[in-house]
Structures are given as C-alpha cells and as structure tokens.
Amino acid sequence: MFFKSAKINEFRLWGLVFTLVGMGIMILGTAGIVLWGQAGKIIAGIFMVFGMISLLISVAVYFWAGMMSTSATMLQCPECGRQTKMLGKTDRCMFCRTILTLDPSQATDLNAEEAKA
C-alpha cells in the first residue's frame, strides 16, 4: 500500500483527488475567458469537458469503493479495539493503521514475541 492506510480509505482518497483536479481544471478553464476574451470561451469549453470527465471518474471511484465497502470483512482491531473493515487477506486498521491479517501464515504470535523480549 502506497499511503500506509486502509485500502478503502485509499480508494476514497483517489476519488477526492479526481474531484479536486476536475474542479481545478474547470476553474482554470473559466479563467481563459478573462484572459483571452471570446477566444477564451473555446478554451473554457474544452477545460469544462476535461473537468467533467475527471468528476465522472471520481464518481466511478467512489461508487467502486462503496461497493467494496459493503462486501468488506468487519472485525475488531486488536490494537485500538474499534470495529474496522478489511479487504483481502491483509489490510490496515482504518483508525490506528495497525496491519491486520486473516491469513494464519502471515500472522504474528504476540505471546511468542513477548517471551523473546
């Protein structure tokens, strides 16, 4: 994972990024009208289309994250005790970012670690 957060939160982050980029592109496009007058209307129209495409991508990403969230495994984080959602075999807690796993071969035994210390 790139940002070291829960997978569902990463998808939501990318949805937010596409939303902000799309809005920024549309705002920059409307600045073309101020800078170039009548010729700027064509530039504004082109930027509006690209901004709308970015916003539609963000809608798709949010929809995808929502669909994954409905089928995610709910479990209680052993570190913070809060209920979190988990995608796949390994994920991170949505609140404290502790690495969680359902795969016994990747799990660590806390009692064995405490005995070594």
C-alpha positions as YAML, in Angstrom:
chain: A
units: angstrom
residues:
- id: 1
  name: MET
  ca: [0.00, 0.00, 0.00]
- id: 2
  name: PHE
  ca: [1.33, 3.34, -1.05]
- id: 3
  name: PHE
  ca: [-0.02, 5.67, 1.65]
- id: 4
  name: LYS
  ca: [0.05, 3.12, 4.50]
- id: 5
  name: SER
  ca: [-3.66, 3.39, 5.22]
- id: 6
  name: ALA
  ca: [-6.67, 1.12, 4.85]
- id: 7
  name: LYS
  ca: [-7.43, 0.08, 1.28]
- id: 8
  name: ILE
  ca: [-10.94, 1.52, 1.35]
- id: 9
  name: ASN
  ca: [-9.57, 4.86, 2.58]
- id: 10
  name: GLU
  ca: [-7.05, 4.88, -0.28]
- id: 11
  name: PHE
  ca: [-9.81, 4.43, -2.84]
- id: 12
  name: ARG
  ca: [-11.76, 7.25, -1.24]
- id: 13
  name: LEU
  ca: [-8.63, 9.41, -1.32]
- id: 14
  name: TRP
  ca: [-8.27, 8.84, -5.06]
- id: 15
  name: GLY
  ca: [-11.94, 9.77, -5.54]
- id: 16
  name: LEU
  ca: [-11.30, 13.02, -3.69]
- id: 17
  name: VAL
  ca: [-8.18, 13.71, -5.79]
- id: 18
  name: PHE
  ca: [-10.13, 13.26, -9.04]
- id: 19
  name: THR
  ca: [-12.87, 15.56, -7.72]
- id: 20
  name: LEU
  ca: [-10.44, 18.34, -6.80]
- id: 21
  name: VAL
  ca: [-8.47, 18.01, -10.05]
- id: 22
  name: GLY
  ca: [-11.68, 18.16, -12.10]
- id: 23
  name: MET
  ca: [-12.88, 21.26, -10.27]
- id: 24
  name: GLY
  ca: [-9.45, 22.87, -10.63]
- id: 25
  name: ILE
  ca: [-9.38, 22.18, -14.37]
- id: 26
  name: MET
  ca: [-12.82, 23.78, -14.76]
- id: 27
  name: ILE
  ca: [-11.80, 26.84, -12.74]
- id: 28
  name: LEU
  ca: [-8.65, 27.26, -14.84]
- id: 29
  name: GLY
  ca: [-10.78, 26.94, -17.97]
- id: 30
  name: THR
  ca: [-13.08, 29.75, -16.92]
- id: 31
  name: ALA
  ca: [-10.01, 31.92, -16.33]
- id: 32
  name: GLY
  ca: [-9.42, 31.62, -20.09]
- id: 33
  name: ILE
  ca: [-12.45, 33.83, -20.69]
- id: 34
  name: VAL
  ca: [-10.94, 36.57, -18.56]
- id: 35
  name: LEU
  ca: [-7.51, 36.29, -20.19]
- id: 36
  name: TRP
  ca: [-8.41, 35.84, -23.87]
- id: 37
  name: GLY
  ca: [-11.99, 37.15, -24.21]
- id: 38
  name: GLN
  ca: [-14.01, 35.49, -27.00]
- id: 39
  name: ALA
  ca: [-11.25, 33.01, -27.91]
- id: 40
  name: GLY
  ca: [-11.15, 32.00, -24.26]
- id: 41
  name: LYS
  ca: [-14.69, 30.61, -24.50]
- id: 42
  name: ILE
  ca: [-13.42, 27.74, -26.65]
- id: 43
  name: ILE
  ca: [-10.64, 27.04, -24.16]
- id: 44
  name: ALA
  ca: [-13.16, 27.21, -21.30]
- id: 45
  name: GLY
  ca: [-15.41, 24.71, -23.09]
- id: 46
  name: ILE
  ca: [-12.54, 22.28, -23.62]
- id: 47
  name: PHE
  ca: [-11.43, 22.58, -20.00]
- id: 48
  name: MET
  ca: [-15.04, 22.09, -18.84]
- id: 49
  name: VAL
  ca: [-15.22, 18.81, -20.76]
- id: 50
  name: PHE
  ca: [-11.92, 17.56, -19.27]
- id: 51
  name: GLY
  ca: [-13.03, 18.64, -15.78]
- id: 52
  name: MET
  ca: [-16.34, 16.85, -16.19]
- id: 53
  name: ILE
  ca: [-14.53, 13.67, -17.28]
- id: 54
  name: SER
  ca: [-12.39, 13.87, -14.14]
- id: 55
  name: LEU
  ca: [-15.50, 14.35, -11.99]
- id: 56
  name: LEU
  ca: [-17.18, 11.34, -13.64]
- id: 57
  name: ILE
  ca: [-14.08, 9.26, -12.91]
- id: 58
  name: SER
  ca: [-14.30, 10.35, -9.26]
- id: 59
  name: VAL
  ca: [-17.96, 9.27, -9.15]
- id: 60
  name: ALA
  ca: [-16.94, 5.86, -10.52]
- id: 61
  name: VAL
  ca: [-14.14, 5.53, -7.95]
- id: 62
  name: TYR
  ca: [-16.47, 6.47, -5.07]
- id: 63
  name: PHE
  ca: [-19.08, 4.00, -6.35]
- id: 64
  name: TRP
  ca: [-16.45, 1.26, -6.61]
- id: 65
  name: ALA
  ca: [-15.19, 1.97, -3.08]
- id: 66
  name: GLY
  ca: [-18.76, 1.88, -1.78]
- id: 67
  name: MET
  ca: [-19.43, -1.47, -3.41]
- id: 68
  name: MET
  ca: [-16.22, -2.90, -1.96]
- id: 69
  name: SER
  ca: [-17.10, -1.48, 1.43]
- id: 70
  name: THR
  ca: [-20.40, -3.38, 1.50]
- id: 71
  name: SER
  ca: [-18.63, -6.72, 1.00]
- id: 72
  name: ALA
  ca: [-15.66, -6.00, 3.28]
- id: 73
  name: THR
  ca: [-14.97, -8.18, 6.30]
- id: 74
  name: MET
  ca: [-15.83, -6.44, 9.57]
- id: 75
  name: LEU
  ca: [-13.53, -7.13, 12.51]
- id: 76
  name: GLN
  ca: [-12.36, -5.56, 15.73]
- id: 77
  name: CYS
  ca: [-8.85, -4.12, 15.70]
- id: 78
  name: PRO
  ca: [-6.70, -5.78, 18.38]
- id: 79
  name: GLU
  ca: [-4.70, -2.57, 18.88]
- id: 80
  name: CYS
  ca: [-7.34, 0.16, 19.27]
- id: 81
  name: GLY
  ca: [-10.42, -2.02, 19.83]
- id: 82
  name: ARG
  ca: [-12.54, -0.22, 17.22]
- id: 83
  name: GLN
  ca: [-14.52, -2.01, 14.54]
- id: 84
  name: THR
  ca: [-12.88, -1.72, 11.12]
- id: 85
  name: LYS
  ca: [-13.34, -3.07, 7.60]
- id: 86
  name: MET
  ca: [-10.79, -5.25, 5.87]
- id: 87
  name: LEU
  ca: [-10.31, -6.01, 2.17]
- id: 88
  name: GLY
  ca: [-8.31, -9.04, 1.07]
- id: 89
  name: LYS
  ca: [-6.04, -11.14, 3.28]
- id: 90
  name: THR
  ca: [-4.10, -8.21, 4.75]
- id: 91
  name: ASP
  ca: [-5.13, -4.63, 5.33]
- id: 92
  name: ARG
  ca: [-4.64, -1.84, 7.86]
- id: 93
  name: CYS
  ca: [-6.95, -0.59, 10.57]
- id: 94
  name: MET
  ca: [-8.88, 2.45, 9.36]
- id: 95
  name: PHE
  ca: [-8.18, 4.28, 12.61]
- id: 96
  name: CYS
  ca: [-4.77, 3.31, 14.04]
- id: 97
  name: ARG
  ca: [-3.21, 1.85, 10.84]
- id: 98
  name: THR
  ca: [-2.19, -1.42, 12.51]
- id: 99
  name: ILE
  ca: [-1.52, -4.16, 9.97]
- id: 100
  name: LEU
  ca: [-4.29, -6.76, 10.13]
- id: 101
  name: THR
  ca: [-4.46, -10.20, 8.51]
- id: 102
  name: LEU
  ca: [-6.85, -13.14, 8.28]
- id: 103
  name: ASP
  ca: [-4.12, -15.45, 6.97]
- id: 104
  name: PRO
  ca: [-2.66, -17.55, 9.83]
- id: 105
  name: SER
  ca: [0.64, -18.00, 7.96]
- id: 106
  name: GLN
  ca: [1.23, -14.22, 7.95]
- id: 107
  name: ALA
  ca: [0.02, -13.56, 11.50]
- id: 108
  name: THR
  ca: [2.44, -12.97, 14.34]
- id: 109
  name: ASP
  ca: [2.06, -14.62, 17.71]
- id: 110
  name: LEU
  ca: [2.06, -11.94, 20.39]
- id: 111
  name: ASN
  ca: [2.80, -14.42, 23.17]
- id: 112
  name: ALA
  ca: [5.93, -15.67, 21.37]
- id: 113
  name: GLU
  ca: [7.13, -12.08, 20.79]
- id: 114
  name: GLU
  ca: [6.61, -11.18, 24.46]
- id: 115
  name: ALA
  ca: [8.50, -14.28, 25.57]
- id: 116
  name: LYS
  ca: [11.54, -13.25, 23.46]
- id: 117
  name: ALA
  ca: [11.65, -9.75, 24.99]
...
